[in-house]
Every structure is written in C-alpha cells, then in structure tokens.
Amino acid sequence: MDVDELLSKVDILEYISQYCELTKQNDGEWWGLSPLKEENTPSFSVNEEKQRFYDFSKGVGGNLINFIMEYHHVNFVTAVNMIKAYANITDDMVSQKRLETIKIAKKFQHKAVGVKEVQSNIVPNQYMNRFEFDKSKLKSWADEGISYDIMSRFDVKFDPLSNRIVFPIKDFEGNIINICGRTLDPDYKEKRLRKYTYFMPLGVLNTLYGFSDNRQEIERKREIILFEGAKSVLLANGWGIGNSCAVLTSHLNAHQFLFLAKLGVRVVFALDKEINVLQDSQIMKLSRYTTVEYIYDRNNLLKEKMSPVDNGQDIFMRLYNERRRI
C-alpha cells in the first residue's frame, strides 16, 4: 500500500478533530484554534475536500502525515505507522469490520462542530449487547458508591474499543437514542480526549436521563429530582431515591421545560454547587406552571463543581430537606 492509498483510508478532518474543536465556515473550510500552539484567535484551517490543513500561526501545513509529524514530533516513518495503527492496517491488509469500529471510536473524541442541528435516532435495544459487563472495568464507579446491581439495572457497561464506561441515553418512552461514554484513560487531558462523549450526534436533547427507568416512582411521589449528570442519578437510586433524573447539562432546555410543564409534578433541581438556578430562564418560567424547588448549599457542605450527592447520602438528605422554593 503506497502513501496516497494509506491517506485515503483516514479522513484528515475526523483525525484532527480529536485534538481541537473545528467549525465549518461559509467557504467550506473548517477553522479553529491551533492544536500546535497556544493561541486566542483561530488561525488553523482544514480543507476536507483537499484533505489538507494549514496553520497560519506557525506557517506549516500539508496532509495528515505532516500534521502527525508536527503534532506528535515524530519522523515520517513513525507518522505512517501511527496512521496504520489508527486505521488498524496490518501488513497492508484493511479489515473492513475493524474500520467500522474505528469509525465509531473516532466519535468518542473531540469532533468537529457542524452548522446543522441533528435529530436523534432510535437505536435498537440490542445495541448494548456489543459491550461488556466487566466488573473489573466498572470498579472505579463501584468505588464511588454505585453498586453493580444499579449499574446492571441501568445497563452500564464497558467498551474495550474506546476504554470507556458506557451507558444508554433513552428518550421519554424508553427507546435508546444515544450511548454516552466516560473515558477510563487517566491521561485523557494530556491526550486532549473528552471525559464524557456521545457515540452519535446528540441532536436535540429532548429527554431526561433515567426518566423512563424511574417513571413509576416519579409518578408515585409526584416529584422529580433533577441532577446534572447520570452518575448522580445512579448514586441516588442506590440510596433508594428512585424519583431522580438528569438534565445532562448545566441548564434546562426548552424541550425539557415543555415536558416538565406537562408532567405536572413537583420539580426539585439538584444541580452542581456553582449553578445558580435563579438565573436560568427556563427554570424560572417552569415555576409558573408547577411547583419548583432547588437545593441551596447555605452551609457550604459542598465544594465548587460538586453534585449534591458527592459527599454522601447524609449530606444530600440534609441539603434536600433544606431546599428552597422558587
């Protein structure tokens, strides 16, 4: 396999998007901050059609091999071998099945930002069967207090391809619309990998994590507790708090607002410490349609960026019992 054929196997935009955020411009090129040096003004471009990059701040450019040589500070031969390893090309033979899994794996890392909003698609329930319930790999979450029984109930598994703990994101009806993965690589920051990422374009976030699994308890209690992240929901469920869900971000969006307004139960926001729910327009608007309460850490029981569940059940219950109403 010659160099040109090798380069045709790997898309330069997808590869470079592991290391920087790129946005498509009107001229069709993708621009972002340089991954090759620190800068505040975007001067790095990728031409997807020509499969070339150019860094105006450093005055360097070329094909994917040139980028790898610049970014990783390696020679030509090593750069070629890195591309072969990335695409799983061994002895000039290309495994089509492996290339398909590599294509999925690329989505676990920094991806280019498009200009089009994507609708979520339903994924077959058996999709999760490709992953493993490997307790040795799930131990890091077990050590944080999430039981294996809870992980099994919420279909938390391990993906050896990306070295991530993975779990399904379901719509309000219980259909899987995406897979979220949390990297187990301790050097993810140095490698510029995302801590959490989605396997597929997320599109419109028209769901609450855990709702379909906890719906009966939410309806029974006539209350829903909303955290930011999925792990908080798993911890709370382990404590018997089965009326919790996650907004999967730091704010309430318009789709989630509409669903909660129609649901008509008491909503308790338990977002991370640094989030001021009173500054969220969707939350304030929701308070006009249903009872809205929020956890306020008046006694500084949490550190910055902590979820209300991060210091254990007793602290969470104290915060919950001291909640305020909007």
SVG drawing of the C-alpha trace seen along z (x, -y; Angstrom):
<svg xmlns="http://www.w3.org/2000/svg" viewBox="-50 -36 62 45">
<polyline fill="none" stroke="black" stroke-width="0.4" points="0.0,0.0 1.5,-3.3 1.2,-6.6 -1.6,-8.0 -3.7,-4.9 -2.9,-4.9 -4.0,-8.6 -7.3,-7.8 -8.2,-5.4 -8.3,-8.1 -10.2,-11.4 -8.0,-14.3 -10.9,-16.2 -12.0,-13.4 -8.5,-12.7 -7.5,-16.3 -10.9,-16.8 -9.6,-14.6 -7.3,-17.4 -9.2,-20.6 -12.7,-22.0 -13.3,-22.9 -16.3,-24.9 -17.3,-24.9 -17.2,-28.2 -19.2,-29.6 -16.3,-28.8 -16.5,-25.1 -13.3,-25.1 -13.1,-24.2 -11.4,-26.6 -10.4,-26.6 -7.7,-27.3 -4.4,-25.7 -3.7,-22.4 0.0,-23.0 0.5,-26.1 -1.4,-28.2 -3.5,-31.0 -6.6,-33.0 -7.6,-33.7 -8.5,-30.8 -5.8,-30.5 -5.9,-26.8 -7.8,-25.5 -8.7,-22.1 -9.9,-21.6 -11.9,-18.4 -12.2,-18.2 -8.4,-18.5 -7.6,-16.6 -5.1,-19.3 -4.5,-21.5 -2.8,-24.8 -1.7,-26.5 -1.3,-30.3 0.1,-31.0 3.0,-28.6 3.2,-28.7 3.0,-25.0 0.6,-22.8 0.2,-19.7 -1.5,-16.3 -2.3,-14.1 1.3,-12.8 2.6,-16.3 0.1,-17.1 1.1,-14.0 4.8,-14.8 4.1,-18.4 1.7,-17.5 3.5,-14.4 7.0,-15.5 7.8,-12.2 9.5,-11.4 7.9,-10.3 8.1,-6.6 6.6,-6.9 3.8,-9.1 2.9,-6.5 2.9,-3.7 0.7,-5.8 -1.9,-6.2 -1.7,-2.4 -2.3,-1.7 -5.2,-4.2 -6.9,-2.6 -5.8,0.9 -3.9,1.6 -1.6,4.5 0.6,5.9 -1.2,3.7 -4.5,5.5 -7.5,3.5 -10.1,5.1 -13.4,3.7 -15.1,4.7 -12.3,3.0 -12.5,-0.1 -16.2,-0.3 -15.4,-0.1 -12.6,-2.7 -15.1,-5.0 -17.3,-4.7 -14.3,-5.1 -13.4,-8.5 -16.7,-9.8 -15.5,-9.3 -13.0,-12.1 -13.2,-15.8 -15.4,-16.1 -15.8,-19.0 -18.7,-21.3 -21.2,-21.4 -23.7,-24.1 -26.7,-21.9 -28.9,-20.6 -29.3,-16.8 -32.3,-14.9 -31.7,-11.9 -32.4,-8.5 -33.7,-5.4 -31.1,-2.7 -32.1,1.0 -32.1,2.2 -29.7,5.0 -27.1,2.4 -25.9,2.6 -25.1,6.3 -21.8,5.4 -20.4,4.0 -19.3,6.0 -20.4,6.0 -16.9,6.2 -16.8,5.6 -13.0,5.0 -13.5,2.1 -16.6,0.8 -14.8,0.9 -14.0,-2.8 -17.7,-3.6 -18.3,-0.9 -15.6,-2.5 -17.6,-5.8 -20.6,-4.1 -22.5,-2.9 -23.4,0.7 -23.1,3.3 -26.8,4.0 -27.6,0.4 -25.2,0.4 -26.8,3.6 -30.3,2.1 -29.3,-1.0 -27.3,1.1 -23.9,-0.4 -21.2,1.5 -17.6,1.3 -16.4,0.7 -12.9,2.1 -12.6,0.4 -12.6,-3.1 -11.7,-2.2 -14.9,-3.8 -17.6,-3.1 -20.8,-3.4 -24.5,-3.7 -27.6,-4.2 -29.4,-7.6 -33.1,-6.9 -36.0,-9.1 -39.1,-9.6 -40.6,-6.4 -37.6,-4.2 -36.1,-4.0 -32.3,-4.2 -31.3,-7.4 -27.6,-7.5 -24.8,-6.0 -22.7,-8.1 -19.1,-7.1 -16.8,-8.1 -13.1,-7.5 -11.0,-5.5 -7.8,-6.8 -6.1,-8.7 -4.2,-10.8 -7.2,-12.0 -6.5,-15.6 -2.9,-15.4 -4.2,-13.5 -7.0,-16.0 -9.7,-13.4 -13.1,-14.2 -14.0,-13.0 -17.6,-12.3 -18.8,-12.0 -21.6,-10.6 -21.2,-7.9 -23.6,-9.5 -24.7,-13.1 -26.8,-14.1 -29.0,-16.4 -32.0,-17.8 -31.7,-17.0 -35.3,-16.1 -35.1,-13.8 -34.2,-13.4 -31.7,-10.7 -33.3,-8.0 -36.9,-9.1 -38.2,-6.0 -36.5,-3.8 -37.8,-5.8 -41.1,-6.9 -43.3,-4.8 -41.6,-6.2 -41.7,-9.8 -45.5,-9.4 -46.0,-7.8 -44.2,-10.5 -45.4,-13.3 -41.9,-14.7 -38.9,-14.6 -35.3,-15.4 -33.1,-16.7 -29.3,-16.4 -26.8,-17.4 -25.2,-14.1 -26.1,-10.4 -23.7,-9.3 -25.7,-11.3 -28.9,-9.5 -27.2,-6.1 -25.9,-7.1 -29.3,-8.4 -31.0,-5.2 -28.6,-3.2 -29.8,-5.1 -33.4,-4.3 -34.1,-7.7 -35.8,-6.4 -37.5,-9.6 -34.4,-11.2 -33.3,-12.1 -30.5,-14.1 -30.7,-17.1 -27.3,-16.0 -26.1,-19.6 -26.0,-22.6 -29.3,-24.1 -32.8,-23.3 -33.6,-23.5 -36.9,-24.4 -37.7,-20.7 -37.2,-19.6 -39.2,-22.6 -42.2,-21.7 -42.1,-18.1 -41.9,-19.0 -44.7,-21.6 -46.9,-18.9 -45.8,-16.3 -47.2,-18.5 -45.2,-17.1 -43.0,-19.0 -39.6,-19.6 -36.5,-19.8 -33.4,-21.0 -30.2,-19.5 -27.6,-20.9 -23.9,-21.3 -23.0,-23.8 -21.8,-26.6 -25.0,-26.7 -27.5,-29.4 -30.9,-28.1 -32.4,-31.5 -30.5,-32.8 -32.0,-30.0 -34.8,-31.5 -36.4,-28.1 -36.4,-27.1 -37.9,-30.4 -40.6,-30.0 -41.3,-26.5 -42.1,-27.8 -45.2,-29.5 -46.6,-26.1 -45.7,-23.7 -44.0,-23.8 -40.3,-24.3 -37.8,-23.9 -34.0,-23.8 -31.1,-22.7 -29.1,-25.6 -25.9,-24.9 -26.3,-27.6 -23.8,-25.9 -21.1,-25.2 -21.3,-21.4 -20.1,-21.1 -17.0,-22.3 -17.2,-24.0 -18.4,-21.9 -19.7,-19.2 -23.0,-17.5 -25.3,-17.4 -24.7,-13.7 -20.9,-13.8 -20.5,-14.0 -22.7,-11.0 -26.3,-10.3 -26.5,-12.1 -25.2,-15.4 -27.6,-15.0 -30.6,-14.4 -29.7,-17.5 -29.4,-19.6 -32.7,-18.1 -34.5,-18.9 -33.3,-22.5 -34.3,-23.0 -36.0,-26.3 -39.0,-27.0 -39.0,-29.4"/>
</svg>
